[in-house]
Amino acid sequence: MLGRGLQGFVGESAMEFYMQPGQFAGEYATDDYTAAVYLVHQLSSRDEQMSPREYQDAALLLRELLQKLKHAANVSVEALQSLQQAAANIPGIGQLMFSAANLPGNIASASGALVAAAKARKVTDLLDLTGDQKSKLHTWANSRGTPGAQSAGRTFKGSIKIIAKNGNLFFEVPVTAVAQHYKILGEVGQSVAHIPVGNARAALNQRAPLHAKGATGGLKILSGNPVGFALAIGPQTYMDYSSSTSAKDFYNKSVASQPTNVASFFGGMAGGAAVTLAYGALAAGAAPLAVVLVIGWGAGLGVQYLMIHYGIDKRIEML
């Protein structure tokens, strides 16, 4: 006890007593604003070593946090606007995912595609038959191949027409007026549906999507080119105008911000047209509206990304 012992470095005893750091690894609670700021810096840094999946997850989390912060009571408008602008400046994905000017158009495109997909109906719902006739048709289709099943001719006895086409038998059934907006078993604009006798059960349960020109009402307006163009440039036009001090300032801001929006709109139009042409070339009939909208939306985002990635927007600004 009275010997020299082992002398540690100066301050060792005090550090052990007052400043025990423990383990830094683990999970720490933080608020949404601080987390969003960290993610913006992380996604903006070229030194971050993140896998593509980690990068994607971080971007999606940041977008979720920005949506939550819009309703936060303890975050000022100025702080949120500053954070939104910093997110929009993230290289590569900022303008696509976080720009306030792009959100209305992106939301409209996504909503249009979802609405078009949701409006798909079963083939059986579009047949102009009485409830009793539909029930009889389904009962017959479900019993095909079972012992004692009757032939189609004996079952329907002329109440539903049976025709031969290309060596195969089909039920020729009238369709309702609303069916003109749908692609039924690969056909568009027909007054009748041809349901294959040999595979009637699957055909009756098949989904009939809205075809490329089958939008009606609000969906037709939402997916139309005039509204699409207005949503592509309108929000940014308002933002540039409201923050400008003169006509020249407004012009300069528009030249800097609008080329990508205009290119994105026409890129989306070209993408949708390409889908329509592809279906025609493959003799697949009219393209489903939901597919046209999704491909058009993706093509528009792709054009916007390429312009930003290769600095084409900056070159136009300098002209």
N, C-alpha and C positions, 0 to 999 in steps of 0.2 A: 504493500500500500504506500510505502514511503519512497519507493524507487522512482526513477525518471519517467518510466512509462513511455507511451508513444504520443508525440506531439503532432497533432493534425495541423492543417493549414490555418492561417489566421481567419477567424470568423466561423470556423467549422461548428463550434459548439452553439453559437448563436443561431446559425442557419438550421441546425437540427432541432433547436428548441422552438424558434419562432416561424420558420419558413419551410415547412415540409411540403414540397410541391406535389408529392404523390404521383399518380398516373394521369397523363394528359389525354390519353386515348379514351374514347367513349362518346356518348351522346350528350349534348348540352342544349337546354331549352333556349329559344330566342324568339323574338317577335317577328311578325310577317314582314314588316318594312326592312328590318336589318337583314333578314334572310334574302329578300328580293335584291337589296343592294349588293350583297355578297355574290348572288347568282349572276347579276349583271356583270360584275368585275370578272368573275370566273369565266363566263361565256365570251367576254371581250378579250381576254388575255390569250395571246398566242403561245404562252409558256405553259399553260395548263395541259397536263397529260391525261386526257380523258378519252375513253373508248367512245365509238359512235353511239352506243346504247346509253352511256352515261351522259353524253352531250344532249341526246334527245330527251332523256328524263329530266335533266336540269332545265332545258328550254320549256318543257311542258309544265314543270313545277313553277317556273317564273311566271308563265302566263296565268296559271291558277292564282298565284299570289297577287298579281296585278288586278285581277278581277275582284278579289276579296278586299283589297285596299281601297277600291273605289267606294266602298260602303263603310270604311273604317272611320270612327269618330275622332281618333287621336292622331290622324295624319292630315296635315294641311294640304290645301289644293296646290300650292306652289311646290311642295315636296313631292306630291304625286306626279305633277306635270314634269318635274325635273327627272324623276325616276323613269317615267314613261319615255321621255326623250332619250335618256341614256340607253334604255332597252331597245329603242328603235335604231340606235346607232351601233348595235352589236354587229360585227362584220358577218355578212352572208345571210343571216336569218332575221336580223332586226326589223328591216322594213316589211318583210313578209309576215312576221308573226306578231309584232308589237306596235307597229305604226298605227296611231289612232285614225289616220286618214284611210287606211286600208281595211279596217275592221268592218265598216258597213257593207262594202262590196263582198268581202269574204263571207260574212255572215249570210248575206242574201244568196250567194251562190250555193253555200252549203245547205241552207234552208230549202232552196228550190229543189236540190237533188234529193233531200230527205223527203220532202212532200211528194215529189214525183214517185219515189220508190214506195211510199206508204199508200199511194192511191192504186197500186197494183191490185187486181181482183182475180178471183178464181174464174176459170172459163165457165163453169156451171152457172155463176152469177150473172153472166152476160147473155145467156140463152133465153130466147123469147118463148118460154114454155110455161104452162101452168105448174103450180106446186105439185100436183098429182103426177104430171108427166115427168117432172124432174126426179121425183121420188122413184118412179118406176124405172127411169133410165139408170139411176144410181144403183138400184137394187139389182137390175140385170147385169150392170158392169161389175159389181162386186161378186156376183155369183158365177161369173165366167169360169169354166174349167171344173166346176164342182159337179158331182153326180146329179143327174136330173135337171141340169140347167137347160133352158129352152133356147132355141135359136132366136136371133134378133127378129127375123121375119114373123115367127109365130107369136113372139112377145108383144110387138108393137102393132102388127096387123095394119100397117099403112098410116098409123098416127104420127110416126116419125119416118121421114123419107130415108131410104137406103140407096146409095148410088155406087157405081163402080168408077174408079179413077186410077189410071196407070196400073191396072191389074189388081187393085186393092179395093176393099169395101169401106165405105164411110157413111156415117149418119150425116145427113144434110139438115142442119137445124137453123131456123131463123134466129137472128140476134136482136137485142134491144137497140134503141136509137143511140144510147150512150156508148155502145160498143164501137162506134166509128172513131172514138178517141184511143182505142186500145189495139195492141198487136195481139191478135188471137191465133194461137197455134201457127205463128209465122206469117199470118196474113193481116192486111190492113185495108179498111174501107169496104169490106165485103158485107153483103146483106145476110149472108148465111155463114155458119161455121161448119167446117168439115172435120168431124171427129172420127178417127180411125176405129172401125169396129173391133179390130184385133187388139187394140190397146186403149179401149174407151175409159177405163178406170183412171189411168195415169193422165190422159188428156183432159178429163173433166176436172181433175184436181190441180192441173197446171196453172201457174200464175200468168195472167195477161197484163203486161206493163203498158203504161201510157206510151204511145209512139212519139217520135221526134216532134211532130206537130200537133200532138194531142192535148196540149195544155189548155185549160179553160179558166175563166175567172181570174182570181188573184194570182194563181200560179202562172198564167199566161202573161200577165203584166210583169210579174217579178222576173220571169225568165226571158223577157223581150229585150231586144238590143237597145232601145231608147233608155229604159230604166237601168240596164246594165252599164251603159256609158255614163249616165248621170251619177251612178254610185261609184264608178271608177274615178271620176275626176271631181265630182261635187264636193265631198268633204275636204279634200286638199285645197280646192279653190277657196272655200270659205276660210280655212285656216290661214292661207296665204294672204287673203284680202284683209282679214281682221287684224293681222299683225303687221300690215304694211303701212308706211307713212306717206307714200306717194304712188302714183300710177306706175312710175318707173320701178319703184321698189317691188310693187306687186308683180310686174312683168318679170323682173329678175328672179323672184322667188318661184314663180310659175315655171320658168324655163329650167330651174334647178330641180323642181319636185315632180312635174307632171309627165315628162317623157316616159318614165317607167310605168306610170298608170295607164297612159294611152297605149303603150306597147303591150301591156298586160291584157287590156281589153281586146285588142285586135288578135293577140295570140290566143285568147280564149275562144274568140269567134272561129279562128282557123282550126283550133283543136276540135271544136264541135262539128265543123264542116268536114273535117277529115274522118271523123267517126261515121258520119252519114255516107260519105263516099266509100268508105271501107265496107260497110254493110251492103251497099249497092253492088260493089265489085264482087263480093262473095255470094251474091244472089240470096242474101239473108233477109231481104225485105227492109222495112223501115227500122232504124235503130231505136232502142228504148230511150225515152226522154231522160231518165235518170242517168244513163250511161253518157249521153251527150253532155249533160250538165257537169258531171263529175270530170270527164276528160277535158272539157273546155276550161273548167276551173283550174285543174292541174296544169294545163298548158299555159294559162295566163300567169300562174305563179312561177312556172318554169322560165318563161320569158323575162319576168321581172327579176328573178334570181340571176339569170345570165347577164342581164344589163348591169346589175349592181356588182356582180362578181368581176366582170371584165372592165368595169369603169366606163361603160358606154354612156351612162347618164351624165358622168362628169365631163366627158368629151363634148356632149351636146351642149352642156351648160357653158363651156368655154367658147363655143362658136360665135 
